[in-house]
Amino acid sequence: MTDLNIVILAAGKGTRMRSDLPKVLHAVGGKPILHHVIAAARLLNPQTITVVYGFGGEQVQQQTPGDDLQWVLQAEQLGTGHAVQQALPTLPDQGKTLILLGDVPLVDVAACREMLAQADQHLVVQTFIKQDPTGYGRIVRNDHNEVVAIVEHKDASAAQRTIQEVNTGIMAMPNAQLKSWLAKISNQNAQQEYYLTDIIALSVNEGSAVLPHVVADAWSVTGINSKLDLQQIEREYQLRQATVLMTQGVTLLDAQRIDIRGTLTCGRDVLIDVNCVFEGDVTLEDDVEIGPHCVIKNAVIAKGTRLAAFTHIDDARVGPGSKIGPFARLRPGTQLAAETHVGNFVEIKNATLGHGSKVNHLSYVGDASIGANVNIGAGTITCNYDGANKHKTIIEDNVFVGSDTQLVAPLTVGRGATIAAGSTITKDVPAESLTLCRAREQRSIQGWKRPQKVKK
């Protein structure tokens, strides 16, 4: 909408959060609350997006990138009307403005579009029915069921406090009227603040109807003011993500026990067990199975892969048909080819593993290039760090590395070589050879006794 301007009110301190972090930077689904609101705003294709900031403003700006954002400061917290007044210089005289709240992350974009369709000539107010409306501004209607005012809870009479239709804080209106109304509001109320809601009565007094837009989804208009609110919104957000996945055909063994803190893209016949966490951008291709308690961040898991319980993957790619875990860790820069095996208590970092290669037990592989059909025995490590610099280990195809081997980089193990168990390799290993490096002497001391615990 080329004539649309959006103002996001994000200046509140959030005292009830009991945190030094600005309220709008607390995370829902791994992303700051404010970022959810901005993402929704962008879906409406506005001409401008203005964020009104206050507490922790510099931090809020630093953590909220976007060349399309305009920032205005509300130095004093004098109410929502005062906050929008700060944004007026960024708004053209023509067009319309949508007011969003920086602490309402599940804002309904479709509902906003419906409001905007009526906002070319009228003030449109989003409302919802709340069983316990305590603390909310009440929607006051006349005998003809027309909206005539919004009365804040502290200013409401006993009769008005029985009203269950409440203000969400989300409004849309023509820019010209908004600028005129904001010049007329005052702070003569219990809070001594400039209420944005006072523009409703001003519109009515001018003979211009106020159009209510009642929404049924309470979560889409629920703001976050405490850690309890944050937790409740988080669970609702995660359930919505889970519902989308199941609609797409993903099998979740428990939709209540999944956390998506980024973007999760799934193919056909994907199964996800309980208590898995997905961060950043994660892709699970067709026929992937994720065991319980896995943490996957910025990764591509290719078709037919099986991840066993407690596998951790960070910034890595796993080839098709691979088997990973349990208790495996793939660190940044790891790339596994097809049908690879990475087993329990194995850590791989900045390394490639060729087709069909296996690292099945208790090993560390870092800064390495491993070919196809390589077997890395239990307890093997690449000694890639000399205390100052990192060095690379190259293992060519069809190599067998025996258990408890230390490969002191830089070195190359030639194609088809075998390294005997218990070796410490410090030089290049020739192809198609058996290489071993062990102490020459093995001694046994007869009659030796283990130390005994001394009683205190």
N, C-alpha and C positions, 0 to 999 in steps of 0.2 A: 504494500500500500504506500504509494509515493507521497501521500499527504499525511501519513501517520507519524506521530512522534511518541516515543515511550519514555516515561520518567519512572525510574526505580528508586524507591525510598530505602536507603541503606545506611542511615546515619546513627541508628540506635546503638547504645552501649551494650545492652543485653546484660544488665546487672545480675539477673537471676541465673545466668549461665555460670556465674562464679569463676570467671576465667579472664586471664589477661589477653586472650585472643579475641578480636572483634567477633561479635555473634555471627555475622554473615560469612565468616571464614571457617566456621565449624563445618565439618564434612558430613554429607549424606551420600551414600554410595561412592565414597572415595573422592568426592568433588565438593568444593565449598558450596554452601547454600546459595550464595549470590550467583555462582556460576550456573546453577540450574535455572535461575530466574532469567539471566542474560540469554542462555540458550533458548529458552521459551520465547523471549522477546525477538530474537533473531528469526525465529520461524515465522513471525508475522511480517517480515520484510519491511521494517520501518525506515523512514527517512533519517531519523536520529534516535539514538538511545542515550539518555542522560542519567547518570548515577549520582544521586545526592548522598554524599558521604559525610561522616563526622568522626566518631570515636575510632581511633586507630586508622585514620584515613590514609596515611602514607603506606601502611602495610596492606590495606585493602587494595589500593591501586597497584602496588608492586606485584601482588599475587593474582591480579585480574587483568590479563593482557587483552588487547583488542584495539585496533586503530579506529574502529567504528564507535568507540565509547567517548562520551563527553562527561567530564567530572566537575561537579560543583560542590562547594563546601557549605555545610550547615554548621557554623562554628558554635552556635548556641542551640540547645535542644528546646525549642519553643513551640513544638507541635507539628502535626502533619501539614497544616496549612502553611506554616512558616517554611517547612522543608520544600514544598512545591514552589513557593515564592522565590526561593533561591535558584530554581531551575528556569524561571520565566525568560531570562535573557537568551537561553538556548532554543526557545520555541518560536517559530515564525508566527505572524499574526493570523495566517490562514491555516487550514488543515484541522486535524483533531489530535488529541492526546489521550493515551492510555496510561493510567497510573497503576504501577505494580509495586509489590512490597518485597524488599530484599530478603525477608526471612520466611517466605512462602515458597518452598522449592518445588512443590508438586502442582504448580499453577496449570490450569487447563487451557491449552492453546485454542481448542475448538470453541470453548465458552467465550474466550476473548474475541474470537472472530465474530461470533454471534452478537456480542455487545457492540463491536465496532461498526457492524452493519447498520446500527440504529443511531450512531453517535455523530452523524454529520450535522444534525440540527438540534439534538437533544442531549441532556445529561443522562447517562446510563449508569446505574449503580448495581453492582453485583451483590446479591444477598443469599443467605441460606437459613434454613430452619434448624435451630439448635435447642435441644431439650433443656439444657442448663445454660442460659444465655449470660450468666454472671460475667461482668467485665466487658461485655461487648456493647457497642452502640446499637440502639434499637431502631428499627425501621418503623416510623410512625405513618400510618395511612389514615385518610379521611373516610367519611361515610360512603364515598364512591370508590373506595379501595385504591385511591391514588396516593402515591408517596408524597408526603408533604414535608418531612423532616427526618433527620437522623439525630437522636438524642444519646449522648454518651452516658454510660452507666452511672457515673457519679453525679450527673446532672438530671437523671431521670426521676420522675415521680414514682410512687408506689405502683400506680396503675401501669405506667409505661414499662416498669421492670418486669411485668408479667408477659410482655411481648416476646415471642420466641423467634421472630424473624429478625436477623441481625445483619449488620454491615460487615462485609469482608474486607473493606478497604480498597478494593479494586474498582476503579471508575473509568469511564471514557466520556469525553465531551469535546465540543468545538473549542479551538484555541482562543478565539476572540472572546467568547463568554467566560472561559476560565480566567483569562487575564483580568476581565472586568470584575468578576466575583472576588478574586483574591485581593483586589484593592479595597474591598469593602468589609472583609471579615475582621472581627476583633477578638480580644482575649478575655472578654467578660464572662467567665465561667469558673467552675470549681477548680479547674486545673490551672487557670490563668495561662492557657495556651491558645494558639491559633489553630482551630480545628478545620481541617479540610472539609469535614462533613457539613459545616455551616453553609457551604455553597448550595446544598439541596434547598434550604429554605429561601435563599436568594433567588434561585431559579424559579421556584413556585411563585414568589412575590412578583416576579416579572411576567408571570403568565405562561411560562414555558414548562411543559410537563416533564417530570422526572420519570424515566422508564426503569422499572426494576427488572433485573435479570436473575431469577432464582436458580441456583445450582443445587443439584442433589448430592454431589460428591463433596462431602465435608473435608476430606483430606486435601482436595485441590485448593482449599482456601484456609488451611490450618497453618498458622505461623508458629515459629519456634522461639520460645522464650526461656526454656530451661533444658537441662540435660535430660530430664524425663521426656519432654517434648521431642528432643532430638532422637532419643532411642525409639520412641513410638513411630515417628516419621521414617526412621531408618528401616524398621521392620515392614512398614507399609510399602516403602519404596522397593525393598527386596522382594516382597511378595508379588508386586506388580511386574518386576523383571522376570520372576519365575513363571508367572502366568503367561507372559509373552513367549517364553521359551517353550513351555508345554504346548501352547497353541501352534507353535511351529513344528512340533513333533518330537521335541527333546524329552527323554525320560528322566525325571527327577525323583529319586527315591524318597525325598522329603522336601517339599517346596518351602517348608518353613526353615530349612537349614541349608541355605546357600547364600553367599555374599558376592555380589557383582559390584566391583568398585572401578568400573570403567566400561568397556564395550566387549561383550561376549558374542561371537558369531559362531553358530553351530550348523553343521551339515545334517544329513539324514541319519537316523538311528544312533544318535548320540545318547549315552547314558552317563549320568552324573550322580555319584553316591553322596552321602551326607557330609555336611560341614566343610565343603570346598570353598575356597576364596579365589576369585578371579580379579586381577588388577590390570589396569592399563588396557591395551588392545590384545585380546586373546581370540584365536581362531581354533576351533575344534572341527576337523573335517569329518566326513562320513564314517560311521561305524567306530567312533572313538569311545572308549570307556574310561572314565575317571573314577578311581577308587576313593574311599573316604579320606577326609582330612588333608587333601592336597591343596597347595598354594601355587597358583600359576599366574605369572605376570609377563605381559608383553611377549607372547609366545605363539608359535604356530605348531599345532599337534596334528600330524598328517594322518591320512585315512588308515583305519584299522589298528591304530596304536592302543595299547593297554597301559594305563598308569596305575600302579598299585598304591596302597595306602601311604600317606605321609610323604608323598613325593613333592619336592619343591623345585619349581622351574622359574627362572628369571632371565628374560631377554635371550631366548634360545629357540632353535627350530628342531623338531623331532621328525624324522622321516617315517614313511608309511610302514605299517606292520611292526613297529618297534615295541619292545617291552621294557618298561621303566619302573624301578622301585621293587619293593617298598623301601622307604627311608633313603631315597636317592635325591641328590641335589645337582641340578644343572644350572650353572652360573652364567653370567653374560658372556656372549661370544661363542657359546656352544652350538655346534651344528652336527646333528646326527643323521646319517644316511638311512636308507631303508633297512628294515629287519635287524636293527641293532638291539643289543641287550645291555642295559645298565642296571645293576642289581642293588642289593641292600648296602647302605652305608658307603656308597660311592659318590664322590664329588668330582665333577668335571667343569673346568673353567677355560674359556677362550681356546677351545679345542674342537677339531673335527674328528668324527668317527666314521669310517667307511662302511660300505654295505656289508651287513652280516657280522660285524665285529662285536665283541663281547667284553664288557668290564663288569663282572658279576658280583664281586665281593670286596668290600673294605679297602677301596683303592682311591688314590687321588691322581687325576690326570689334568695337568694345567699347561697352557701354552704349548700344545702338541698338535701334530698332524698324524693321524692314525689311518692306515689304509684299510682295504677290505679284508674280511675274514681273518681278523687279528683276534687272538685270545690274550687278554690281560689277566694274569693270575691274581689270586687274593693277596691283599696286602701290598700291592705294587704302588710305587709313587714315582712321579716325575719330579725330580729335584730341579725346579725351574728358576729358583731365586738364589743368587749367590750372596745376598745381603745388601746388594746395591742395584743389581740389574736383573731383568728377566731374560731367560734364554729358552730356546725352542727345542723340543724333542720331535724327531721325525721317525715314525715307524712305518715301514713299507708293507705291502700286502702279504698276507699269509704268514705273519710272524706269530710265534708262540712265546709268551713271556711267562716264566715260571713264578710261582708265588713268592712273596716277600722280596721282590726285586726293587732296587733303587736305580733309577736311570738319571744320571747326573748330567744335565744339559749344559752346553749344547752338544747334541750327538745325533747320529742317524743309525737306525737299525735296518739293515738291508733286507730285501725281499726274501721270504721263506726262512729267515733265521730263527733259531731257538735259543732262548736264554734260560739257563738252569736256575732252579729255585734258589733263593737266598743270595743272589749275586748283587754286587754293587758295580754298575757299569759306568765307566768314566770315559771310554773311548768308543769311536764308531765300531759297529758290529758288522762284519761282512755278511753278504747274502748267503743263504743255503748253508749255514754253519751252526755248530753248537758252541755257545760261548758260556763260560762260567768263571766266576771270580769269587773264591772263598778262601778263608784262612786255611793254611796248609796243615796246621796241627790241630788235632782234636784230642783232648786229654780227659781222663776220668780220675777223680780223686776218691779212693776207697775210704770208707769210714767217716766221710764228712757228714756232719750233723747240721741240720737247719737251726738257726737261732730260735730260742724259746722266749715266749713273752714273759717279761719280768713282772711278777705280782707286786702291786704297790702296797 
